[in-house]
């Protein structure tokens, strides 16, 4: 069989296998979430389109379509090269492919215009926009071998080898249950990610407590505890030595501890929010105190870990205890008024569905959560890899952050359902007495602790307005800093890289509006880590000799080397 015949036969087999395999792959996507979202739109509700906006959309569409036909499928309004999906030579040099891409972009523009023309409440309009965006992203001609000129060009150049490799990649990803975003074979937790030297000095059914080896002869007398989100694994804070926030803390002279969450299995289907606050966060605080002998510690909460840390501080304040000298919140929500794109999922119907499904017991599967977050940016985090992995048969390059992103974690159903209702839906945490946690009615106005509050300007998970809102809640000293980039890249921005920038403004007056604060802010080049290090040093206390051993005595002896066994557990 000659090369052309092999390519044709390979293409036919690929198309058949693609259809069958991809349909099965789609079944693993977060259908419950999207289904609940669709149900919440209330099919019986009357929706209408603004006549003026609809007329404008129609007129623009007809005008641009006419230009598309007259100008050889290349109007200025719809050049495919303006979209990186269609920027390759295969699209530009193939007139038919270029025409298909241009027509698709014009159709997408018209559909989004119609979505904007919907006359309804803002939440309904946001949901319609979200649904249309998902459909547009999925229907891009770049996602299909029959239309993707770049994939066809590569198949010809490799004599069908790219098609064969694409099928192998698809089958591999189906077996592992998620789309590969990086070459996962290049990473191993404890070998080339999560490598800062330390030891596990305590564990219970919820977490392991890791203590890190000092890198300085002296350390601050107040130790430092990091509470990462239990929705992810802690080593986002310890990817590589050069971008490790944990190593940065140790190098700055802080005796550093981190909570490494257990990946919940069937034995934890009854675990509640109260369990995680009392038996994890508060237990971690008390354990660090007992190991170090310090009356007070400094603590950090990242994302959901920040929300949990605030809950723990509220419980402790209600009990008359003040074990934390300062607290740092990184891209964390306390006031859930601004929840960004995630708000499209949250309403009474969706939350009630989750409560019925797992509120009394069960697991929220990590892969469902990961898929949902990926579809918040479908072109970048889903279809980009569908095209590269399967249509072009490529192996994505190794990238530590994306390896971490694919290492998903489960959540206990009762924890998840309670969190959705009390925070995302009802926004009760900011209200005095709004929630009762561990038997205590929380009043955050009693949490009189100095706070360093950080938010990322382009964060789509914790919008910058949501991060800033924490400045309106706590009564004590506060410092608010805004960094460039998003939820992860903005946080993991070591000074040595000399990348991005951050903004500081008044640290004594915090107007209700973020825009007012920004009006008086100043931009600084580089990483916010330097600003935070200077602030944190003021709460470290005096310098003392660094410990020679991990833990304390037999009770808190070193159990196993960092990063421990809990972080190795797969969802």
N, C-alpha and C positions, 0 to 999 in steps of 0.2 A: 504493500500500500504506500503510495507516494505521500509527500508531506502535506499537500493540499487536501487529499482524501482523509489523512489522519486528523487534520485540523477540523474538517467538516464533521467527521464522525464524533470527535471530541466535543465540538460545540453542541451537536445534537444531544449527546448524553448529558452534557453539563446543563443544558436548558431543562431537560426532563428532571434531572436530579435536583437542580436549583428549585424548581417549582415545588417538588415534594418535600425537600429538606427545609426550605425556608418557611414553608407553611407550618411545619412542626416547630421550627425555631420560634416563630411568632407566638406560639402557644405559651412560651415561657415568659413573655413580656407581662408587665403588671396589669393584667386585665381587670382584677377587682377594683383597682384605683380608677382606671379609665372608665370602667363600667359604672361605678358609683358617680363619677363626674357626669357622665351622660344622663344618668337617671335624675340627677339633681337639676337638670335643665328644664324639667317639667314639660314633657311633650305637649301637654294641653295648653300651655301658656301661649298667649298671643304675642308674636313678635312682628315688628314692621320695620321697613327701611325708610330712611329719610328720602323723600322724593328728590330734593335738591341734590343731595350727595349721590344718589343712585344715578340721576341724570348726568352728573359730572363724570362719574365712573364710566358710564356707557359711552359718552362722547369721547372721552380720552382714549378708551379702548378702541373704538372704531377708527379714530384718527391715527393712533399708533399702529394698528393692524394694517391700515391702508399704506402707511409709510413703510411697514415691514415688507409688504408685497412689492411696492414700487421700487424700493431701494435694494433689491436683491437680498432680502431677509437680514439686512444689517442696519436697522435704524439706530440713530444715536441714543434713543430712549431705551433700547433693549439689547445692547451689545453683550454677548455672553461673556466676554473677557472681563466684565466688571464683577463677575462672580467667580471665585476661585475654583468652583466645581467645573467650570467650563473654560478655564484659562489655558489648558494644555494645547500643544500643537495639533493634536488629533482633532480637537473641536474647531480650531481656527482654520485648519487647512482643508477640512471636509465641509463643503458647502451645505450638504444635507444636514449634517450634525449641527453645524452652526445655526441653520434655520430652525431646527427642532429646539435647540437651547434658547434661541431668541423668542420663539413662540411660547415656550414654557414660562419664561420670565415675564412675558407680557400677561399671560393668563394668571400667573401668581399675583402680579401687581393688581389686576382687576379683582381677583377673589379677596385679597386683603382690603381693597377699597370697599367692597360690599360688606365685609365684616365690620369695617369702621362705620358704615352707614346704618347699622342696626340701631333701632331705637328701643332701648331697654335700660335697666339699672346697670351700674358700672360693673358689678360682679358678673352678671349675665353676659355683658359685652366682652369682658375679659375672657370668659370661658369660651365664647364663640371664636374670638381671635386665637386662643390657644388651640382649639380644635382645627381651625383652618390652617394654622401654621404647621401642625402635625401632618395634615393631609398633604399640604404643599411640599413639605420636606420629603415625605414618603414617595410622592409621585414624580420626583425629579427624574428626567431621562437619564441622568448619570447613574441612577441606581439599577439600571437594567442593561444587561449585556447586549440586547438587540439595538439599543440606542447609544451606548457609551462608546464613542469613537476612540477614546484613549485605550479602553480595555480591548477593543477589537484590534487596534494597531499593535498592542503588546502581544496579543494572541498570535497574530501573523508573524511578528518578529521572532517569537520564541517557538514557532511551529506547534502551538497548542500546549506547550509546557505550562504556561501561566494558567490555563484553564484547569489542567490537572491539579496544579498546586492549589488553586482556588477551591476545588472540590475537597481536597484534603484539609484545607484550613476550615472549611465549613463544617465538615464532619467532626474535626477536633473541637471546635467551639461548641457544637451541639453536645458533645460528650461532657465538656467541662461546665456547660450551663450558662455561659456568657460570651459575648463578643470580645475577642482579644484586642486590647488597646495598645499593648506593648508586647515585646518578646519576653514573656513571663519566665522562660527557661533561664534567663540571664540573672535572675534575682533569687535570693534565699534569705529569709529573715534570720538575722544573727550572723550571716556570713558577709553580705555586702549591703544590707540595709539593717537599721536598728543595731548598730555595732558599738555604741558608746559603752565603755566597760562598767559593769555593775553587777548586782546580785539581787535576787528575790529574798526579802527579809520577812515577809508576812504574806499569808494568803487565806482567803475563805472562799465560799462558794460563788462570790460575786467578782472578786478581783485579786490580783497579785500586786503587792507593793514592791517596787524596785528602788533600791538605793544605788546611786552612781559613785564611782571612785573619784575622789577629789583630784583635781589637776593643779591645785595650788597648795602651798605649805600651810596657809591659814584660810579659814572660811568665816563667813558671817555667822554670828551666834544664832540667828534665826534661820532655820532651815526653810527650804522651798518645796512646795508640793504642787505638782501639775495634775489637773483633772481633765483629761481629754474627753471627747464625746464618746459615749458608749455605742453610738451608731456607726463608729469606725474604729480602727485599731490605732493605738497610741503612737506608732512609729512614724506617723506623718510629722511628728515633732523630732524625729531622729532618723531621717532618711540616709544621708551621707554625712561624714564628718564636717564637710564644708558648708552644709546647709542645715545642720542640726541645731534646733533651738535648745534642746537639752544639753548638748555639749557646750553651747554658748554660755548657758547658765553656770555649768560646772567650771568653765574656764574663767568666769567672772568671780569665782570664789564663793558660790552658793552651794551649800550641802543640799543636794537635789534628790527628790523622790518623785516617782510618777505612778499613777494608778494604771495598771494594765488590766483591762476588762476581760472577763471570761466571755467566750462566744457562747451564748445560751443554747442549750440543747433541750431535749424533752424533759429533763429533770428540773428545768427552770420555767416551765410554762405557767406557774402560778405566781411568779415574782412580780411585785408591785412597785410603784413609784416610791412608796414609803420604805420598802426594803432597800432600794438603791441609795436612798438618802441616809437612812440610819445605819445600815450594815455595810455601806460602802464609803460614801463621801465622809460622813462624820467619823466612822471607824478609821478611815485613812488619816484624817486630821489628828485624832487622838493617838493613833499609833506612832505617827511622826513625832508628836510631842513626847511620848513615852520613850522612844528610842533615843532622842537627842537630849532630853531633859529640858527643852525650851518651854518657857511659859506661853509663848506665842510663836506662830509660824507665819510665813508669807505663802499665799496660794494663788494659783492661776486656774481659770476655767476657760476652755476653748469650745465655742459653738454650744452644743447641748450640754457639754461639761460645764460651761459657764452658768447656764440656767440651773443645773443641779447644784453647783457650788453656792449660788445665791439662795436656793432653797435650804441648803444645809446651814448657811449663816443665819437665815431667818429663824430656823428651828433653835439654833444655839442661842440667839439673842432672846427668844421667848423664854428660854431656860435660864437666862441671866449669865450666860457664858460668853467670853470673848477670846477665843483661842487664836484668832487670826489678826495679825497686825496690819496687813494690807492685802488687797485682792486685785487681781488683774483679770479683766474680761476681754477675750479676743473674739470678735465677730459673734457675739452672744445676744440672744433676745431675753429681755426681762419684761418689757412692754411689747405685747404681740399685736399692736395696732398695724404696724407695717411688716408684713410677712412676704412681700414680693410675689413672685409667680406661684409659689406654693399655695397662695390663697385661693387659686382656682379650684383646688381640690376640697377645700374645707367648708362644709356647711352642716346643718343638723342631720340631714339624710346620710351624708358620708360618715360622720362620726358615729351615728347610731348604728350604721352598718358594721363598722369596725367593732363597736362594743358588743353587738350580737355575735359577731364572728369570733372574737378572741378576748373580750373584756373579762370573762370569767376563767380564762385559761387558754393557752395556745402560744404560737410563735408567729411573729411577723418575720417572714423569711428575708434574709439579707439580700438575696438576688432580686427580690421584688422591689426592695427599697433602692438598690443600686440602679435597676432599670428605670424606675421612676425618675431618679435624679438625672440619669443620662438623657431622658427624653425632654428634660427642661431645655436642653441645647441639642436638639436632634441632629442637626447637620454636622456639628463638631464631634459629638460623642456617640453617635450611632451610625448614620449613613456614611460618614467619612470612612469608617472602618469596614463597613459592608463592601464598599467599592474597592478599597485597597486590599483587604484580606481575600475576598471571594471573587470579584470580577477580574482583578489584576493579579491575583495569586501572590501578593506581597506579604512579607513578614514585617509588622510594624517595628520601628527601632526601639531599643531598650530605653525606658524612661522610668525612673524610680517612682515618681509621683503617680503615674498611671498604673504601675504595678500595685501600689498601695490602694489606689482607687478601686481596683478589681478584687481586692482581698476583703470581701464583704462580711458583715456580721449580722446575726439574727438579733431580734429584740423580743423580750417577753411580751405576750399579748396584753396582759393587764397593765403593765407599765406604759405601753404604747397608747392604748385606748384612753387611759387617764390623762396622759400628756396632751393628746389631741383635744379632748373636751375642755379641760380646765385652762389650758394655755392658748392653743391655736384658735379654738372656737369661742370660748367665753372670756379669754384674756383676764383671768382672775388674779394672776400673781401680783400685779401692780396695785390691786385694791387692798387696803388694810382689812384683814380678816377674810379676804376673798377665798383663800384655800386653807385647808387644815392638812398639815403634813406631819407625820409622826406624832399625832396627837396635839400639835400646836397650831393655833391660828396665826398665820404669818402676817406680820406687819413690817414691811421693808423699811419704813421710816425709822425703825428701831435698830437697823443695821448701820451703826455709825462707824464705818470702817473706811479708810482711805482707798479709793478706787482708781485704777488706771484702766480706762475704757478705750478700746481700739475698734475701729470699723474700717472696712475696705470700700473704697469709692464705687467699684463696679460689682460689688457682691450681689448675686441674684438669689442667694439663699437667705442671708441676713442683710437686707438692704441697709444702706448707710443710715437712713432715717431711723430704722429700728435699733441699730447700735447706739446712735446718738440719744435715743429716747431714755436710755438708762441714766443719763445725766440729770433727768428731772425727778428721779425716784429716791436716790440715796441722799441722806442729809449731810454727810461728812465731806472731807476734802476729796476733790475729783480732778483727774486730768484726762482730757479727751484728745485723741489723736486720730486723724484719718489718713490711711495709707492708700497708695495707688493700687490698681489691679483688683482681683476678685477674692473670693472666699478663702482659697488656699494660697494662691500665688502672692497675694498681698501680705499674708501672715508669714509665710516662709520666704523671707527676703533678707538674707544675711548681709551684714555691712560690707564684707569683702567683695561682694559682687558689684557694688556700686551701681545698683539698678533702681529704677523707679524713684519715687519721692514720697514725702508725707507732709501733712499740714498740721500746724499747731495754732491755737488762738487763745483767747482769754481763758484762763483756768480758774477764774474766780466768779465769773458771771456766765451762766449758760442759759441763753434765751430759749424759749420753747421751740423756736424754729431753727432747724439746722442751717437754713439759708442765711439767717441772721448771724449765726456763729461763723459761717464760712466767709461772710462779708468782712470780718475782721481778722481772718486767719492769714498765716504766712506759709508759703510752700518752701520745703527744704529738700535738697537733692539727697538721694541715698535712702538708707533703711531706717525705719522707725525704731529698730532694736537699740540703737545708740541712745535715743531719747529715753526709752524704757529702762535701759541699764542704769542711767544716771538717776532716774526717779526711784528705782527699786533699791539702789544702794542706800538711800536715805532711810529705809525701813529694815535694813539688814542687821542693825545693831553693831556691837563691837566685833573686832576680829579675834578669833580664837584658833588654837592649833587644829589642823584638820585631823579627823579620826583616822586611825591606822587600820581599823577593821570595819566590816559591814555590820549593821544592826547593833544589837545589844544583848549580851549574854546568851543563854540557851533559848529563851523564849523567842528572840528575834534574830536568830543566827541565819547565816547565809544558807538558803535552801538549794538554790541552783543559780548558775550564771545568768545574767541578763542576756537576752530579753525575756527569759522565762518561757514556760510552756503554754500559758494561756493564750499568748499572742500567736502561737503556732496552730491553734485550733481553727479548722475551716468551717464555714457555714454550710 
